[in-house]
């Protein structure tokens, strides 16, 4: 693979290729002195004594190669350790421009340059080594009439260390068709007057890091276990809105395998209730979850015949995830409170200090200010304090709580579990 210097090395190799082609075809005998450069268009002299017949190669865009971008393994493991150095595969987009001091000179130069790239559609390894061998500009001689660019000027000698000639894939050149609108936008962005030009793509440059990686350990002992493949699938979770401590029923297919079924509610694993089948199982929703949207999933573990007891069961197939709403409930609501007074109530499940909480007094929503987390303690609280609005009418109101969009259940006004009420006094 190449180093990060490969991008500059491709440009330098192209300059040499074009300069050698102009020299071999004796173009200078037709248009005079010819320069081959790799400058931004706004830095090319087109008027005055500095103007010359010139072929300019400008790298205007670099994109990732679509075929190579997914070849390598990920760079890091889930613990953050570097495990591989996947190559950075780049396509280089060039604009080939021709400048002439006399009429038709630019057309002659562009024709020769395009013929050279057509006859040499890829950079050979020997040609790259020759182009990047690091000849100093002061020792390079050129025939009269041709200003041949040196292979590598002294201040750019590091390009010879790019390893471009040793990379796995050769760099190839193909013409790229640009619409009139794209060409117009490019030259507008260049801030230069338009000149005859043609677009090419150099594909591809493979840049790879040499940072040390964590080696994979060899296999010491093989341990195989053949089991029937069961892919658990959850079709539905009912009720869709459930309170902490209540039963959540999951229905689907291949949900139950005795001794190896695990149910995950968000980040908490919960035990399966007795009477589970492959089509249905039930779990109790713990109050360690946060109110709001939660997820449920089922996984089947795999046990090997000679598994090390320290390792235990291995993870197996996992189902899809389904969402359900965990609704909060209020406890210990006082019987009465004065207008403008602070009221403290208990909530289940506990509320996180970063969750959005509102207290609903009938149709009035009271936003509970953010609760500062304690310096050292839990991330949740079981008590919420709010202030009764001073302008609220006196009387009995129903009290509910809304946490991250999940509202406490609107129970019937009579019987066990009735909706809590609060008497507002002046």
C-alpha positions in Angstrom: 0.0 0.0 0.0 1.0 3.6 -0.5 1.6 6.4 2.1 -0.2 9.7 2.3 2.3 11.1 -0.2 0.8 9.0 -3.0 -1.7 11.7 -4.0 1.2 14.1 -4.8 3.1 11.2 -6.4 0.3 10.5 -8.9 0.3 14.2 -9.9 4.1 14.2 -10.3 4.0 11.0 -12.4 1.3 12.4 -14.6 3.4 15.6 -15.2 6.4 13.4 -16.2 4.2 11.3 -18.5 2.9 14.4 -20.3 6.3 16.0 -20.5 7.9 12.9 -22.0 5.1 12.6 -24.5 5.5 16.3 -25.6 9.2 15.7 -25.9 8.9 12.5 -27.9 6.4 14.0 -30.4 8.5 17.2 -30.8 5.5 19.4 -30.0 7.9 22.3 -29.4 8.7 22.4 -33.1 5.1 23.4 -33.7 4.1 25.6 -30.8 7.5 26.7 -29.3 8.4 26.3 -25.7 6.0 24.1 -23.8 5.6 23.9 -20.0 3.9 21.1 -18.0 2.6 22.3 -14.6 0.2 21.3 -11.9 -1.0 24.7 -10.7 -4.4 26.1 -9.7 -5.9 27.8 -12.8 -5.9 31.2 -11.2 -2.0 30.9 -10.9 -1.4 30.2 -14.5 -0.1 33.2 -16.4 -2.1 33.9 -19.5 -1.0 37.4 -20.4 2.2 39.4 -20.5 5.8 38.2 -20.7 5.1 35.3 -18.4 2.6 33.7 -20.7 3.8 30.4 -22.4 2.3 27.5 -24.3 1.4 25.3 -21.3 -0.3 22.1 -20.3 -1.7 22.3 -16.8 -2.9 19.4 -14.7 -5.1 20.4 -11.8 -6.4 18.1 -9.0 -9.8 19.7 -8.3 -11.6 16.9 -6.4 -10.8 13.8 -4.3 -13.5 11.1 -3.6 -13.5 7.7 -1.9 -13.4 4.7 -4.2 -16.8 2.9 -4.0 -15.3 -0.6 -4.8 -12.6 -0.5 -2.1 -14.2 1.5 0.7 -15.9 -1.7 2.3 -13.1 -4.1 1.6 -11.2 -3.8 4.9 -12.3 -4.8 8.4 -13.2 -2.2 10.9 -10.3 -0.3 12.4 -11.3 -0.6 16.1 -12.9 -3.3 18.3 -15.8 -2.5 20.6 -13.4 -1.8 23.4 -11.6 0.8 21.3 -8.5 -1.3 20.4 -7.0 -0.9 16.9 -7.4 -4.3 15.2 -6.6 -3.5 11.6 -5.5 -0.8 9.2 -8.0 -0.7 6.3 -6.8 1.2 3.2 -8.1 4.6 2.4 -9.0 4.2 -1.3 -9.2 7.5 -3.3 -10.2 8.5 -6.8 -8.4 11.6 -8.0 -10.3 13.9 -10.3 -8.1 16.0 -12.6 -8.8 18.8 -15.1 -6.4 18.8 -18.0 -6.1 22.4 -19.4 -4.2 23.7 -22.4 -2.9 27.2 -22.9 -1.5 28.6 -26.1 0.1 31.9 -26.9 -0.9 31.7 -30.5 -4.1 30.8 -32.3 -4.9 27.0 -32.2 -1.9 26.3 -30.0 -4.2 25.3 -27.1 -6.0 22.9 -29.4 -2.8 21.3 -30.5 -1.5 20.9 -27.0 -4.8 19.4 -25.7 -4.9 16.9 -28.6 -1.4 15.7 -27.8 -2.0 15.5 -24.1 -5.3 13.5 -24.5 -3.6 11.2 -26.9 -0.8 10.5 -24.4 -3.3 9.6 -21.7 -5.3 7.5 -24.2 -2.2 5.5 -25.2 -1.0 5.2 -21.5 -4.2 4.4 -19.6 -2.3 3.3 -16.5 1.0 4.0 -14.7 3.3 1.1 -14.9 5.5 0.2 -11.9 8.7 0.7 -13.7 7.4 4.1 -15.0 6.5 5.1 -11.5 9.9 4.2 -10.1 11.6 6.2 -12.9 9.3 9.2 -12.3 9.7 9.2 -8.5 13.4 8.4 -8.3 14.2 11.9 -7.0 16.3 13.6 -9.7 17.3 17.1 -8.6 16.1 20.0 -10.8 19.6 21.4 -10.9 21.0 18.3 -12.6 18.2 17.8 -15.1 19.0 18.9 -18.7 16.3 19.5 -21.3 16.6 19.8 -25.1 16.3 23.4 -26.5 12.8 24.6 -26.9 11.2 22.3 -24.2 11.0 23.1 -20.6 10.8 19.6 -19.1 9.7 19.4 -15.5 12.2 17.6 -13.2 11.1 14.3 -11.9 11.1 15.6 -8.3 12.4 19.0 -7.2 14.8 19.0 -4.3 12.2 20.4 -1.9 9.7 17.6 -2.8 12.1 14.7 -2.6 10.0 13.0 0.1 7.5 12.1 -2.7 9.9 9.3 -3.7 9.0 7.6 -0.4 5.3 7.2 -1.3 5.5 3.5 -2.3 3.1 4.2 -5.1 4.8 1.7 -7.4 4.4 -1.1 -4.8 0.7 -0.6 -4.1 -1.6 -3.6 -4.8 -3.5 -2.0 -7.7 -2.1 0.1 -10.5 -3.4 3.6 -11.0 -5.6 3.9 -14.1 -6.9 6.9 -16.0 -10.3 7.2 -17.6 -12.0 10.3 -19.2 -14.8 11.8 -17.2 -17.7 13.5 -18.9 -18.7 16.8 -17.3 -21.8 18.7 -18.4 -21.7 22.3 -19.5 -23.1 23.4 -16.1 -20.5 21.4 -14.1 -17.7 22.9 -16.2 -19.1 26.4 -15.7 -19.3 26.0 -12.0 -15.8 24.7 -11.8 -14.3 27.6 -13.7 -16.4 30.0 -11.7 -15.0 28.5 -8.5 -11.5 28.7 -9.9 -11.8 32.4 -10.3 -10.0 32.2 -13.7 -10.9 32.7 -17.3 -12.1 29.6 -19.1 -9.6 27.6 -21.2 -10.0 24.5 -23.2 -10.0 21.5 -20.8 -10.8 17.8 -20.4 -11.6 15.9 -17.2 -10.0 12.6 -16.1 -10.2 10.3 -13.1 -7.2 8.5 -11.6 -8.3 5.3 -9.9 -7.3 4.4 -7.4 -4.8 5.4 -4.8 -4.6 3.1 -1.8 -3.3 4.8 1.4 -2.7 2.6 4.4 -1.4 3.4 7.9 1.4 1.4 9.4 0.3 1.8 13.0 0.7 -1.4 15.1 -2.5 -3.4 15.6 -3.7 -6.0 18.1 -3.1 -9.4 16.7 -5.8 -12.1 16.8 -5.1 -15.0 19.1 -4.7 -18.4 17.5 -7.3 -21.1 18.0 -6.0 -23.5 20.7 -9.0 -25.9 20.9 -12.1 -26.3 18.8 -15.4 -26.5 20.5 -18.4 -27.2 18.3 -22.1 -27.7 19.2 -24.8 -28.4 16.6 -28.2 -27.2 17.6 -31.5 -26.5 15.7 -31.5 -23.0 14.5 -34.3 -21.1 16.1 -34.8 -17.4 15.3 -37.1 -15.8 17.8 -39.5 -13.2 16.4 -41.7 -10.8 18.4 -44.9 -9.8 16.7 -46.5 -7.7 19.4 -46.1 -6.4 23.0 -49.2 -5.9 25.0 -50.3 -3.7 26.6 -48.5 -1.1 24.6 -48.7 1.2 27.6 -47.9 -0.5 30.9 -47.0 0.6 34.4 -44.1 -0.7 36.5 -44.9 -4.0 38.3 -47.5 -5.0 35.7 -47.3 -7.9 33.3 -46.0 -7.4 29.7 -47.0 -10.1 27.2 -44.9 -10.8 24.2 -46.4 -12.8 21.3 -44.6 -14.2 18.2 -42.8 -17.3 17.2 -39.9 -19.4 18.6 -39.8 -17.3 21.7 -39.3 -20.0 24.3 -36.5 -22.5 24.7 -36.4 -24.0 28.2 -33.3 -22.9 30.1 -31.9 -20.6 27.5 -34.5 -17.9 26.9 -33.5 -14.4 27.9 -35.8 -11.3 27.8 -34.2 -7.9 27.7 -36.3 -4.8 28.5 -34.2 -1.9 27.3 -30.9 -2.5 29.3 -32.4 -4.8 32.0 -32.7 -8.5 31.8 -35.9 -9.8 33.4 -37.0 -13.4 34.3 -39.7 -15.1 32.2 -43.0 -16.0 34.1 -44.2 -19.6 34.3 -46.3 -20.9 31.5 -44.3 -19.6 28.6 -44.6 -21.2 25.2 -42.9 -20.7 21.8 -45.8 -18.4 20.8 -46.2 -16.3 24.0 -44.3 -15.4 27.1 -44.9 -12.9 30.0 -42.6 -10.8 32.1 -43.0 -8.3 34.9 -41.9 -4.8 34.1 -39.4 -3.7 36.8 -39.3 -0.2 38.2 -35.6 0.1 37.3 -36.6 1.2 33.8 -37.2 4.8 33.0 -40.7 6.1 32.2 -41.2 6.7 28.5 -40.4 4.6 25.4 -38.6 1.3 26.1 -37.8 -1.8 24.0 -38.2 -5.5 24.4 -36.2 -8.3 22.8 -35.7 -12.0 23.2 -32.4 -14.0 22.8 -31.7 -17.7 23.0 -28.4 -18.8 24.5 -26.3 -21.7 23.4 -24.6 -24.2 25.8 -21.6 -26.3 24.7 -21.2 -29.8 26.0 -17.7 -29.1 27.4 -18.0 -25.4 28.0 -15.7 -24.0 30.7 -17.9 -23.3 33.7 -16.2 -19.9 34.0 -17.5 -19.0 30.5 -21.0 -20.4 30.8 -23.7 -20.0 28.2 -22.8 -18.3 24.9 -25.0 -15.7 23.2 -27.2 -17.1 20.5 -29.9 -15.9 18.0 -31.6 -12.6 19.0 -35.1 -11.4 18.0 -36.2 -8.1 16.6 -37.0 -5.3 19.1 -40.5 -3.9 19.8 -41.3 -0.7 21.6 -43.7 -0.2 24.5 -44.5 2.8 26.7 -43.8 2.6 30.4 -46.2 5.0 32.1 -45.4 6.6 35.5 -47.8 6.7 38.5 -48.1 9.1 41.4 -48.0 8.1 45.0 -48.5 10.0 48.3 -50.4 12.9 46.8 -51.4 15.3 49.6 -55.1 16.0 50.0 -54.9 19.7 49.7 -52.5 22.6 48.9 -52.7 26.4 48.8 -52.4 28.5 45.7 -48.6 29.3 45.2 -47.5 26.5 47.5 -44.9 23.9 46.8 -46.1 20.3 46.6 -44.0 17.2 46.8 -45.3 13.9 45.4 -43.7 10.4 44.9 -43.4 8.9 41.4 -42.9 5.3 40.3 -40.7 4.3 38.5 -38.0 6.8 39.6 -37.4 9.8 37.3 -34.0 10.6 35.8 -32.6 14.0 36.5 -32.3 14.7 32.7 -35.9 13.6 31.9 -38.7 16.1 30.9 -41.3 16.1 33.6 -44.7 17.9 33.7 -47.4 17.8 36.4 -51.0 17.9 35.0 -53.7 19.5 37.2 -56.8 18.8 35.1 -56.0 20.7 31.9 -53.1 22.8 33.4 -49.6 21.6 32.6 -46.9 22.6 35.1 -43.4 22.2 33.8 -41.1 20.9 36.6 -37.8 22.8 36.5 -34.7 20.6 35.8 -33.5 18.7 38.8 -29.8 19.1 39.5 -28.2 15.7 40.0 -26.6 15.2 43.3 -22.7 15.4 43.4 -22.4 11.8 44.3 -25.5 9.5 44.2 -28.0 7.9 42.0 -29.1 9.2 38.6 -32.8 9.1 39.5 -35.2 10.4 42.1 -38.5 9.1 43.5 -39.9 12.6 44.5 -41.0 15.5 42.4 -41.7 19.0 43.7 -43.9 21.5 41.8 -45.6 24.8 42.6 -49.3 25.3 42.4 -50.0 28.4 40.2 -51.2 31.4 42.2 -53.9 32.1 39.8 -55.4 28.7 39.8 -59.1 28.4 40.7 -59.9 26.9 44.0 -61.5 23.4 44.0 -60.6 19.8 43.5 -58.5 18.8 40.5 -57.2 15.5 39.2 -53.4 15.1 39.3 -51.4 13.3 36.7 -47.7 13.2 35.7 -46.1 13.2 32.2 -42.5 12.0 31.9 -40.8 12.2 28.4 -44.3 12.1 26.8 -45.6 9.1 28.9 -48.6 10.1 31.0 -49.9 8.4 34.2 -52.9 6.2 33.5 -56.4 7.9 33.6 -58.1 5.4 35.9 -61.9 5.5 36.6 -62.8 8.1 39.2 -64.2 5.5 41.6 -62.9 2.2 43.0 -59.4 1.0 43.8 -56.6 2.8 41.9 -58.7 6.0 41.4 -57.0 9.0 39.9 -55.3 11.1 42.6 -56.9 14.4 43.4 -55.7 17.6 45.0 -57.9 20.3 46.6 -56.7 23.8 45.8 -57.3 26.2 48.6 -57.0 30.0 48.4 
